[in-house]
Amino acid sequence: MLPRKKPRESNSLRPEANGPDAAEAERWTVGRLLSWTTEYLGKHGSESARLDAELLLAHALDWERVRLYTKYEEEVPPASRERFRALVKRRAGGAPVAYLLGRKEFYSLMLSVTPDVLIPRPDSEHVVVEFLAATKGWDAPRCVDVGTGSGCLALAGLKHHPSARFTAIDASAAAVAVARANAEALNLASRVEFRVGDKLAPVANEGPFDAIVSNPPYIATDEIETLDATVRLHEPSAALDGGVDGLRVIEPLIGQAAALLRPGGVFLVEIGAGQEAAVRGLFDAEPRFDLAATIRDHAGKPRVLRATRRSEG
């Protein structure tokens, strides 16, 4: 689920201008930096100011975040303070924490992320859960991830299904490079191939497949402006914009998936909270699919649709 716009207070706070006086500034301890930065980021619109401060300070110090809790009275070295100050300034300007850190956890995996890929979100973990349930007991299923981005869906599927194999596709060569690097870092590269291309076109002649998963762009174009600035101004628009009705990618993908799945194969697709009726209608119009009940996220909103390829005849 992508955050929508929220009002942001105008504030010109800067550590060097509004922190403690010069004498006290010589004792910028972990605890004081966290307290000051939490307030500062909160005034600049962060809804998770304390967490942001902790993540950025741990990154600047090259520490595990838990170490901060036992080092509150330790003074932060000047070089680390300068790195931290630069990160805080960018965060106050709206840069997502995941991009500042260069990583994001997803389904127990730590993934590298850059502005070339959408930041993985907990909502998308429901796709992984359903994939693992659908393919449980299948031996070496051949799978495809459409719009792979950071590779989060494919790599989480591979990590938890030891015999699965994936082909991961994205229209962005830069995104594919990020996903490939993540696969190598997680020692999963031997079971995944990467392709650059539009939807399922790169594997059009390589079916049948056992499973296809996708988190496609599904935000309607005129709704992009309602997204929070951290998303709207920093994450790749191609991974967000689903066209006039949000269905520009999903609609053709349904027919392509039906043509490439074996009978009994499954197609799992993430949808926007307000798209359930429209996307279910598209599936209902595809006679090769049987559609299951909608999977809802932890907030009770429609999140994933699961369709099974019918047997021929």
N, C-alpha and C positions, 0 to 999 in steps of 0.2 A: 504494500500500500504506500503510495507516494504522498508526502505531506503537502498540504495546500498552503497558500499564502497566509502569513500571520503578520500582524503589525509589528514594526520594529522601532524601538525608541532611538531617537537621535542622541548620540552621546559622543563626546570628543575625548573620553578618557584615554590617557596613555600612561604607561607605567612610569616613565621618566618625569611626567608632569604632575601626576596625581598620586604617586606612591608615597611611602614614608619619606621623611626628610633625609638629607644627604647622609647624615651620621647613621641613622637607622638603616638606610638602604644598603649599608655594608653588611648587614645581617639578613640578607634575603634567604631565609631558610625554606625548606620544602613546604612546611606548613603555612608560612606567610604568603608564599607565592600562590599556593592553591587557594587560599582564602581570598586574596586580592583578585586573582584571575576569575574565580567563580563569580564574584560580584560584577566584574567588568564584562564578562561574556554574557551574563544574564541581562545586563543593560543594553547589550547589542543584539538581543533577540534570540539567544540560544535557549532552547527548552531543556537542554541537558548540560547546563554550564559546568557543574561540578565534575561530571564524567568527562566532558571535553577537556577541562583543565588537567585532570589526572592523566588522561591518555597522552596529551601533548607534552606534559612535563616528563612523564616516563620515557617518551620517545626522545626528547631532547637530551635526557641523561643516559639513554641507552640502557634503561633498567626495565625489569618486569614491573608492571603496575603495582603489584602487591608490595614491592619493596618500599614504595612511598609511605606506606602506613607505619613502617617501623623506623623511618628516618625523618620524622617531622621536624626535628630540631637541627638537622644537618644543613649546613649552608651549601647552596647551589653554586658551583664554580662560575666565574664570569662568562666563559665560553658557552657553557650550557644555558646560562641565563639569556644570552644573546640569541641562541638558537630558539629557545622557548619564546622569547619576545617576538621574534619574526613569525613563528607559527601562530601565536595568539593574534597577532595583527591580521594575518590572513584569515583566521577563523572568524574574527570580528567582522571582516569584510564579506563573509558569506561562504568561504571555501569549505566544502565538506570535510569532516575530520578524516574520513577514510582516505581521501586523496592526499591530505597532509601527511598521514602516516604511511601511505602507500600500500595499505593492506586492509582486509576486512574478513572477519570470521563468518563462515557460512556452513551450517550443518557439521560442525566440529572441525572444519577445514579452515586453515588460514590461507587466504588467497591474496595475491598481489592485485592491486587495482590502480588504474590510471584514469585520467579524464577521457580516455578512449573507450571506456566500458562503463556500463551502468553499475552502480554500487549494488551488490547483492543484498537482498532484504529478507527478513524472516518469513514474510508471506510466501516467498518462492520455495521455501522449504517444504511446503505442502505438496508441491509437485514431486519432490524427491520421495517423500513418505509414500505417496500413491504409486510411484514407479516401483519402489521396492516391494510394496504389497502385491502389485500386479505381476511382477516378474519373479516372485519368490518360488524357488524350486525349478526355475527354468535353467537349462544348461546352456551356457555361452550365448545368451540372447544378443542378436544384432540390433543395435539401437542408434537413433539419430537425435541430436540436439540441435534445434533450429533457432538461430539467433543466440549463439552461445555466450557472447560477451566475454566475461572473465572465465567462462568454462564452468561456472558453479554447478549447474544442473548435471552436466555430464560427469564431472569429476566426483561429485558427491555420490552419484549413482555407481560409478566405478569403484569408489572406495568401499562401499557397503554391499556391492554385489560382486563377489570375487571373480566370477567368470564372464561378466558382461563385457561387451566391446561397443565402443561408440564411434560414430562419425559426427564431429561437431562442426557446424556451419555458421558463418556470419558474413554479412555483406561487407563488413569492414575488415580490411587486411590488418589494420592496427589492432583491432580487437582480437583477431585470431592470434596475433603475436603474443598478446597478453595471456590468452588461454593456453597457448602452447607452453609458455614459460611456467605457468602454474602446473601444468601436467608434469613437466620435467621436475619441478621442485618437489612434487608430491610422489614421485616415482610411479606415475601412472601412464607415462607417455607410450609405453609398449602396447597399451590397449585402446588407444584413441588416435584417430586420424583427424586432421583439420582441413577444412575446405573453405575457400572464399567464394561466396556466391549468393544468389537470391533465393530465399526460402529453400525448397527441396530440390531445386534445379541441379545442384552439383551431384546428387545421387539418383537422378531420375531413371538411370538405367542399371541401378545396382540393387534393386529390391529382389525378393520381398524382405522386409524388416520385421522384427518382432515387437519393437516399441519405438515410438516417436514422442519426444517431449519438446515443449517450447514455452518460453516466456516472451511472446512477441510484443512489439510496440502496440499499445492499446488505448492510449490517451487520445481523445478527439482533439483535432488541431486547435479548435477555439477554446479548449480547456487548458492548453499548455500555459497560458498566461495566469491561470489560477493556482498553479503549483508554487510551492515555496521557492524563493529565490535561490536557495542552496541547490535545488534540483534544476530549476528552469535555466539558470545562468551557468551552471557548471557541468551537468551531466549531458552526455551526447544526445542531441535532439532526435537523431535517427533511431535511437533505442526507445524513445518515448512516443513519438508522433505516429498515431495509428490512422491518420487521415481524417476526413470530414466526420465520419461516424465512429472512428476508433476501430473499424473492422477491416481496414485496407489490407492488412497482412493475414489476419485470422481467416477471412472468408475464402481466399484461394488456397490457403494452407489446408483447409479441411478436405477439399477434393484431392489435393496432391497426396495427403497422408493416406486417404482411402485407397488410392491407386498403388501405393508402395508397401502397405502392410499386408502381411499374410493373414489368412482367416484366423481369427482368435487373437491377432495382434492388437495392441492398445495405443491410443493416441491421448496424451495428456497435455492440456493447454491451460496456462494461467490466463485469467480474465480480469477486467476491471469490475469493481463492486457494483456498478450500475448496468452491466452488460449481460447479465445472466439470460434474460428473456430473448434478447437479440441473438446471442450466440447459440443458445439452445435451438432457436428457430433455424439457424443455418445448419446445424447438425441434423435436425429433423428432416430437412430437405435433401439430405444425402442418404440415399437408400442403402449404402454399403456399411453404415455404422449403426450400432445399438448404443444409445447414450445412457449412462448411469446417472444416479442422483448427483446433484451438485455438491462438491466438497467445499465446506465453509472454513474460513480462517478462525483464529482465536477470538476475533471480535464478532463472529457470527455472520460475516459478509461473504457472499459468493466469491470463490477464489480459483477453483480448478474444476475443469470438466474432463471427464474420462469417458472415452468412447471405444468400443470394441468392434473390430472389423468382422462383419458377418461372413459366414461361409458362403461360397459361391452357390447360386441356385437355391 
